[in-house]
Amino acid sequence: MAKQSDVEWRAEVLSKFRRDMAAAKEHQREWRTEAKELYDLRAGVQWTDEDIQKMRDELRPAVTFNVAGKFVDAIEGLQINNRQEIRYFPRETGDVRLNELLTGAVEWARDRCSMADEETDSFGDAVLTGMGWVECFLDEYDGTQMPTGERRDPLEMYWDPAARKK
């Protein structure tokens, strides 16, 4: 069997990526439409253009009571008040100092990039749309790599439609 060249391998991988991406887009089309509507609902944009025009024609104000936003904010507030912290516990008696050091390092890294706030924003996305994403990575800061994390917009993300686990 002839060995596949680097160019052929790259073309095959790119072709598979394009097929998988097209399948993911098709699978998530309905969810994306609903998610956009939910973000509008939370932002108080709850009237269609036709409804607004009809109201204007009838000289009526388009009044919006944003009840959805306050409920999502309340749920986010519960998450803020019940935040979890990462702690390392020793498995053996002599590991206490090492575990305290590890716990302190995690707290420092999370504080440095405001990870708790990013997680809260992601939690709000999950409450509203069912999907919340946080990306953790190393970022360049004064010539050194620093751990950081950021919330990602769920509408920028795609998942494998064949996946069966959370």
C-alpha positions in Angstrom: 0.0 0.0 0.0 1.5 3.4 -1.0 2.1 5.9 1.7 -0.2 8.9 1.6 1.7 12.2 0.9 1.5 15.1 3.2 -0.5 17.1 0.7 -3.1 14.3 0.2 -3.4 13.8 4.0 -4.0 17.5 4.5 -6.6 17.5 1.7 -8.4 14.5 3.3 -8.4 16.1 6.7 -9.7 19.4 5.3 -12.4 17.6 3.4 -13.5 15.7 6.5 -13.6 19.0 8.5 -15.8 20.6 5.9 -18.2 17.7 5.9 -18.4 17.6 9.7 -18.8 21.4 9.9 -21.7 21.3 7.3 -23.3 18.5 9.3 -22.9 20.5 12.6 -24.4 23.7 11.0 -27.4 21.8 9.6 -28.0 20.0 13.0 -27.9 23.2 15.0 -29.8 25.5 12.6 -33.0 25.5 14.6 -31.2 25.9 17.9 -29.3 28.9 16.6 -32.5 30.6 15.4 -34.1 30.1 18.8 -30.9 31.2 20.7 -30.9 34.5 18.8 -34.5 35.1 19.6 -33.8 34.3 23.3 -31.0 36.9 23.4 -33.3 39.4 21.9 -36.0 38.5 24.4 -33.6 39.1 27.3 -32.5 42.4 25.8 -36.1 43.6 25.6 -36.3 43.3 21.8 -39.6 41.5 21.8 -41.6 43.0 19.0 -41.4 42.0 15.3 -40.9 44.8 12.7 -44.5 44.2 11.5 -45.9 44.5 15.0 -44.0 47.8 15.6 -45.2 49.2 12.2 -48.8 48.2 13.0 -48.5 49.9 16.4 -47.2 53.1 14.8 -49.9 53.1 12.2 -52.5 52.9 15.0 -50.6 55.6 17.0 -50.0 53.2 19.9 -46.7 52.9 21.8 -44.8 49.6 21.7 -44.4 49.1 25.4 -42.2 46.2 26.6 -42.1 44.7 30.1 -38.9 42.7 30.2 -39.8 40.0 32.6 -37.4 37.4 31.1 -34.3 39.5 31.8 -35.0 39.9 35.5 -35.5 36.1 35.9 -32.2 35.3 34.2 -30.5 38.0 36.3 -31.9 36.4 39.4 -30.7 32.9 38.5 -27.2 34.4 37.7 -27.3 36.0 41.1 -27.9 32.7 42.7 -24.9 31.3 40.9 -22.8 34.2 42.1 -23.8 33.7 45.7 -23.1 30.0 45.5 -19.8 30.0 43.6 -17.6 27.0 43.9 -13.9 27.2 44.7 -11.2 24.8 43.6 -9.3 23.3 46.5 -6.6 20.6 46.5 -6.7 18.2 49.4 -3.8 16.0 50.5 -4.1 12.2 50.0 -1.3 11.6 52.4 -0.3 13.4 55.6 2.9 15.0 54.3 1.2 16.6 51.2 -0.5 19.4 53.1 2.0 22.2 52.1 2.0 21.1 48.5 -1.8 21.1 48.3 -2.0 24.6 49.9 0.5 25.8 47.3 -1.6 24.3 44.4 -4.8 25.8 45.8 -3.1 29.2 46.1 -1.8 29.0 42.5 -5.3 28.2 41.2 -6.8 31.1 43.2 -4.1 33.5 41.9 -4.7 32.4 38.2 -8.5 32.7 38.5 -8.3 36.1 40.2 -5.8 37.4 37.6 -8.2 36.8 34.7 -11.6 37.4 36.6 -12.5 33.8 35.8 -15.5 33.8 38.2 -17.1 36.6 36.1 -16.4 34.8 32.9 -18.0 31.7 34.4 -21.1 33.7 35.5 -21.5 35.1 32.0 -21.2 31.6 30.5 -23.7 30.3 33.1 -26.1 33.0 32.0 -25.7 31.8 28.4 -26.4 28.3 29.5 -29.6 29.4 31.4 -30.8 31.3 28.4 -29.9 29.0 25.5 -28.8 25.7 27.0 -25.2 26.2 26.1 -22.4 28.1 27.9 -18.7 28.1 27.0 -15.5 29.2 28.7 -12.1 28.9 27.0 -9.0 28.5 29.1 -5.6 29.2 27.5 -2.2 30.8 28.1 -2.0 34.4 27.1 1.2 36.5 26.6 1.6 39.2 29.3 4.8 41.2 29.7 6.8 38.5 27.8 5.5 35.6 29.9 2.7 33.1 29.4 -0.1 33.6 31.9 -3.2 31.4 32.4 -6.4 33.1 31.5 -10.0 32.3 30.5 -12.8 34.0 28.6 -16.4 33.4 28.0 -17.2 32.5 24.4 -20.4 33.4 22.6 -22.4 30.2 22.2 -23.4 31.3 18.7 -19.7 31.1 17.7 -19.4 27.5 18.8 -20.4 24.2 17.1 -20.5 20.8 18.6 -20.4 17.3 17.1 -23.9 16.2 16.2 -22.9 12.6 16.6 -21.8 13.1 20.2 -23.8 11.3 22.8 -22.3 12.6 26.1 -22.6 16.0 27.7 
